[in-house]
Amino acid sequence: MTEPQETVETRGDDRVDLLAADTDGDGRPDVWVADTDGDGKADLFQFDTDHDGKVDITMTDLDEDGTPDAVVDGDGGHPPTV
């Protein structure tokens, strides 16, 4: 059984993945960048830090100033679509 994860607030309810990158060369994405409010700017950032294919850290930038407003363990209630 997995531990319940904290749900992080985002700017909107829609998720459009702007980027999914494989930074370690294992063939699976380990960085996801998404826009949740439809303005084309990234406001949700997720990272797989242990290379298991699952999100380990989620950060949101609610005012889109480049500084994270919230950082949580896991996918923050927003699993990647790619």
C-alpha positions, 0 to 999 in steps of 0.5 A: 500500500502506498502512502497518501500524497499531498495535493498541491494547488495549481493555477488552473484545472487543465494540464498541458504538458509543455515538456517531458524530458529524459535527462538520464538517458534511460528512455523514460521521462524524468522531468515534466513541465506543464501549464495548468491555466492555458496561458502557455507559461509553465507553472507545474514542474515535476521530477523523478529523482530516483529513476523509477519512472514515477514523480518524486517531487512536484513544484508549483509557481502560482504567480509565475515569477520563477520562484516555487510557491509549493514543493511536495513529495510525489505527484501532488495529485497531478500525474503526468500525461506522458 
